[in-house]
């Protein structure tokens, strides 16, 4: 992922070259026009305000790397952001691997013990971070289960998924084996890693779909089918987020940005996209004779909330035999 152009860093030298003296810089910082990331490294506040959670982490990592004597090796959620994986919550820290946890890199830096194995180090966005598999391991060990599954799903999607709906199970299995191999280097967190990678699925498109799957399992549904193709009109194909096959229903996760992104990509307004989605939904229900439920972020806060949403569509988890 290349975020350099999205949120450009501004050095003190660049400001001086533009004729900005110390007083003007301080005034811009005090006024909120510039934000200090590291000593002598700034960013326009407006650029940062428009950035995603992941982009904000990346720009902080690049700022640290730009002033570090030794190139830091980013890990955990910081590496996840650098690799284009979703970060549910920014803890405000930059996570790096260090063989000397006593040394300091300044505020907002958390050091993690670990060998700097060249085999699990890559360079992206101009900085070094742990590999995709190593990052999944680290996040599974230290982050919440929800956050870890989102990262593992996205890593498998990068590895084994090809649009519009091709998922290479063999490639996914190889990646899982690599994650398990790295996790087996130490006993720390191996059970957590196995739990995460065992249920990860690269067919999940968005973090909301990953979280939805966890909530559906908590409610007692069988593991849902993901990105299910449904024959559409004129030989086309519609893709449905979830097939709740044990109760004969469909499920769709709708993040708020979904329609905006679709509208931007199609150069249409959001109302046109909503109307098209309604026609799509009517077709799917009519041709498959299955109920279809939609939900969003506020519905997946916990399993109980999602269960209430599904019941509004007449969808209940199957009754399990005692």
C-alpha positions in Angstrom: 0.0 0.0 0.0 1.3 3.5 -0.8 0.1 6.2 1.5 2.9 8.7 0.9 0.9 10.9 -1.4 -2.3 10.7 0.6 -0.8 12.3 3.7 2.6 14.0 2.9 5.0 14.7 5.7 6.5 18.1 6.0 10.0 18.5 7.4 11.3 21.6 9.3 13.9 21.9 6.5 11.1 22.2 3.9 9.4 24.9 5.9 12.6 26.8 6.2 13.2 26.6 2.5 9.8 28.2 2.0 10.8 31.0 4.4 8.9 29.8 7.4 10.7 31.0 10.5 10.3 29.4 14.0 7.6 31.9 15.1 5.5 31.2 12.0 5.8 27.4 12.5 4.8 27.8 16.2 1.8 29.9 15.2 0.6 27.4 12.6 0.9 24.6 15.2 -0.9 26.7 17.9 -3.6 27.6 15.4 -4.1 23.9 14.5 -3.1 24.2 10.9 0.0 22.0 11.4 0.4 19.0 13.7 3.7 17.8 15.1 4.3 14.1 14.6 7.9 14.0 15.6 10.4 16.7 16.4 11.0 18.5 13.1 8.3 16.5 11.3 4.8 18.0 10.6 1.6 17.2 8.7 -1.2 19.4 7.7 -4.1 18.9 10.1 -6.6 19.0 7.2 -4.8 16.1 5.5 -4.9 14.1 8.7 -8.5 14.9 9.4 -9.5 13.4 6.0 -7.4 10.2 6.6 -8.7 6.8 7.6 -7.6 5.1 10.8 -5.0 3.1 8.9 -3.6 6.1 7.1 -3.1 8.0 10.3 -1.1 5.1 11.7 1.0 4.9 8.6 1.8 8.6 8.6 2.9 8.3 12.2 5.1 5.3 11.4 6.7 7.2 8.5 7.4 10.1 10.7 9.1 8.0 13.3 11.2 6.2 10.6 12.2 9.6 9.1 13.9 10.7 12.4 15.2 7.3 13.6 18.9 6.5 13.5 18.2 2.9 12.9 15.3 1.9 10.7 12.5 0.6 13.1 10.8 -2.7 12.4 7.1 -2.1 12.9 4.9 -4.9 14.1 1.4 -5.7 15.4 -1.4 -3.3 14.5 1.2 -0.8 13.1 2.4 -3.4 10.6 -1.2 -4.3 9.8 -1.9 -0.7 8.8 1.3 -0.5 6.7 0.2 -3.7 4.9 -3.2 -2.4 4.1 -5.0 -4.5 6.6 -7.9 -3.1 8.7 -7.4 -1.7 12.2 -10.6 -1.6 14.2 -9.3 0.8 16.8 -6.1 2.9 16.9 -4.5 2.6 20.3 -2.4 5.6 19.6 0.9 3.7 19.8 3.4 2.7 17.3 4.5 -1.0 17.8 8.0 -2.0 17.0 10.1 -5.1 17.4 13.2 -4.6 19.5 15.9 -6.8 21.0 16.5 -4.1 23.6 13.2 -3.2 25.3 14.9 -0.8 27.7 15.9 1.7 24.9 13.5 4.5 24.0 12.3 5.9 20.7 10.3 8.7 22.2 6.6 9.0 23.2 3.9 6.8 21.7 6.2 3.9 20.9 5.7 0.4 22.4 8.6 -2.0 22.0 8.0 -5.7 21.7 10.7 -8.4 22.3 11.4 -10.5 19.3 14.1 -11.6 16.9 14.5 -9.5 13.8 14.3 -12.4 11.4 15.0 -11.2 7.9 12.6 -13.9 6.6 9.6 -12.1 8.1 10.6 -8.5 7.3 9.4 -6.6 4.3 9.5 -2.9 3.2 6.4 -1.0 2.4 5.5 2.7 2.3 9.2 3.4 2.7 9.5 1.7 6.1 10.1 -1.8 7.4 7.5 -4.0 8.9 6.8 -7.6 9.7 5.5 -9.9 6.9 1.9 -10.6 6.3 1.9 -13.9 8.2 4.0 -12.7 11.1 1.7 -9.7 11.4 -1.3 -12.0 11.7 0.5 -13.9 14.4 1.4 -10.8 16.4 -2.1 -9.3 16.2 -3.7 -12.6 17.2 -1.5 -12.7 20.2 -2.1 -9.2 21.5 -5.3 -7.7 20.1 -8.9 -8.5 20.7 -10.4 -11.5 19.0 -12.6 -9.2 16.8 -9.6 -7.2 15.7 -7.5 -10.2 15.0 -10.1 -12.0 12.9 -10.5 -8.8 10.8 -6.8 -8.7 10.2 -6.5 -12.5 9.4 -9.5 -12.3 7.0 -8.0 -9.4 5.2 -4.6 -11.1 5.0 -6.1 -14.2 3.4 -8.1 -12.0 1.1 -4.9 -10.4 -0.1 -3.3 -13.8 -0.5 -6.0 -16.0 -1.9 -8.9 -14.0 -3.3 -9.3 -12.7 -6.9 -12.3 -10.6 -7.9 -15.1 -11.0 -8.5 -15.4 -14.2 -6.5 -12.5 -16.6 -6.9 -11.1 -18.0 -3.7 -8.0 -20.3 -3.9 -8.4 -22.7 -1.0 -5.0 -24.2 -1.6 -3.2 -20.9 -1.4 -5.2 -20.0 1.7 -4.1 -23.3 3.3 -0.5 -22.6 2.5 -0.8 -19.2 4.2 -2.4 -20.7 7.3 0.4 -23.2 7.5 2.9 -20.3 7.4 1.1 -18.5 10.2 1.1 -21.7 12.3 4.8 -22.2 11.6 5.6 -18.8 12.9 3.3 -19.1 15.9 5.0 -22.4 16.8 8.4 -20.7 17.3 7.2 -19.9 20.9 4.4 -21.2 23.1 3.1 -17.6 23.8 -0.4 -17.1 22.4 -0.4 -20.3 20.3 -3.9 -21.1 21.3 -5.1 -17.6 20.4 -3.4 -17.7 17.0 -4.9 -21.1 16.2 -8.3 -20.0 17.1 -8.0 -16.9 14.8 -6.4 -18.5 11.8 -8.6 -21.5 12.1 -11.7 -19.5 11.5 -10.3 -16.8 9.1 -11.7 -16.6 5.7 -10.5 -14.3 2.9 -13.9 -14.1 1.2 -14.9 -11.5 3.8 -14.7 -8.1 2.0 -14.9 -5.7 4.9 -14.2 -5.7 8.7 -17.9 -5.5 9.3 -18.4 -8.8 7.5 -15.7 -10.4 9.6 -17.4 -9.1 12.8 -20.8 -10.1 11.5 -19.6 -13.7 11.0 -18.4 -13.9 14.6 -21.7 -12.6 15.9 -23.7 -15.1 13.7 -21.6 -17.9 15.2 -22.2 -16.6 18.7 -26.0 -16.7 18.0 -25.8 -20.3 17.1 -26.0 -20.2 13.3 -23.8 -22.6 11.3 -20.8 -21.2 9.6 -22.3 -19.0 6.9 -21.3 -19.2 3.2 -19.5 -16.1 2.2 -19.8 -14.1 -1.1 -22.4 -16.5 -2.6 -23.1 -16.1 -6.3 -26.7 -15.8 -7.3 -27.7 -15.8 -11.0 -28.8 -12.3 -12.0 -30.8 -10.9 -14.9 -29.4 -11.0 -18.4 -26.8 -13.6 -17.5 -25.2 -11.5 -14.8 -24.3 -12.5 -11.2 -25.2 -11.0 -7.9 -22.9 -11.7 -4.9 -24.5 -12.0 -1.4 -22.4 -11.4 1.7 -23.8 -14.3 3.7 -25.7 -17.5 3.0 -27.4 -18.6 6.2 -28.0 -22.0 4.7 -29.1 -23.7 7.9 -32.2 -21.4 8.1 -32.6 -20.7 4.3 -31.9 -17.0 4.4 -29.5 -14.3 3.2 -27.6 -11.7 5.0 -25.9 -8.4 3.9 -23.6 -6.1 5.9 -23.9 -2.5 4.8 -21.3 -0.1 6.2 -22.0 3.6 5.8 -19.3 4.1 3.3 -20.5 1.3 1.1 -23.0 3.3 -1.0 -20.7 6.3 -1.1 -17.9 4.2 -2.5 -20.2 2.4 -5.0 -21.6 5.8 -6.1 -18.1 7.3 -6.6 -16.9 4.3 -8.6 -20.0 4.3 -10.8 -20.1 8.2 -11.0 -23.7 8.1 -9.8 -25.4 9.7 -6.8 -26.2 7.6 -3.7 -29.9 7.6 -4.3 -29.4 5.9 -7.7 -27.2 3.3 -6.0 -29.8 2.7 -3.3 -32.5 2.1 -5.9 -30.3 -0.3 -7.8 -29.6 -2.2 -4.6 -33.3 -2.4 -3.9 -33.9 -3.9 -7.3 -31.0 -6.3 -6.7 -32.5 -7.4 -3.4 -35.9 -7.9 -4.8 -34.5 -10.1 -7.5 -32.5 -12.2 -5.1 -35.5 -12.7 -2.8 -37.8 -13.5 -5.7 -35.6 -16.0 -7.5 -34.3 -17.8 -4.4 -37.4 -17.6 -2.2 -35.2 -16.8 0.7 -35.6 -14.0 3.3 -32.8 -11.4 3.2 -31.7 -9.2 6.1 -29.5 -6.2 6.1 -27.6 -4.8 9.0 -24.8 -2.3 9.8 -22.2 -1.5 12.3 -24.5 -0.6 15.2 -26.2 -4.0 14.8 -23.0 -6.0 15.3 -21.9 -4.4 18.6 -22.8 -7.8 20.2 -24.6 -11.0 19.3 -27.8 -10.0 21.1 -28.2 -6.8 19.1 -27.7 -8.6 15.8 -30.1 -11.3 16.9 -32.8 -8.6 17.4 -32.1 -7.2 14.0 -32.5 -10.6 12.4 -35.7 -11.3 14.2 -37.2 -8.2 12.6 -36.7 -10.0 9.3 -38.2 -13.2 10.6 -34.8 -14.9 10.8 -34.0 -17.0 13.9 -31.0 -19.2 14.6 -31.9 -22.9 14.4 -32.9 -24.7 17.5 -30.2 -27.0 18.7 -30.8 -30.4 20.1 -30.1 -30.6 23.8 
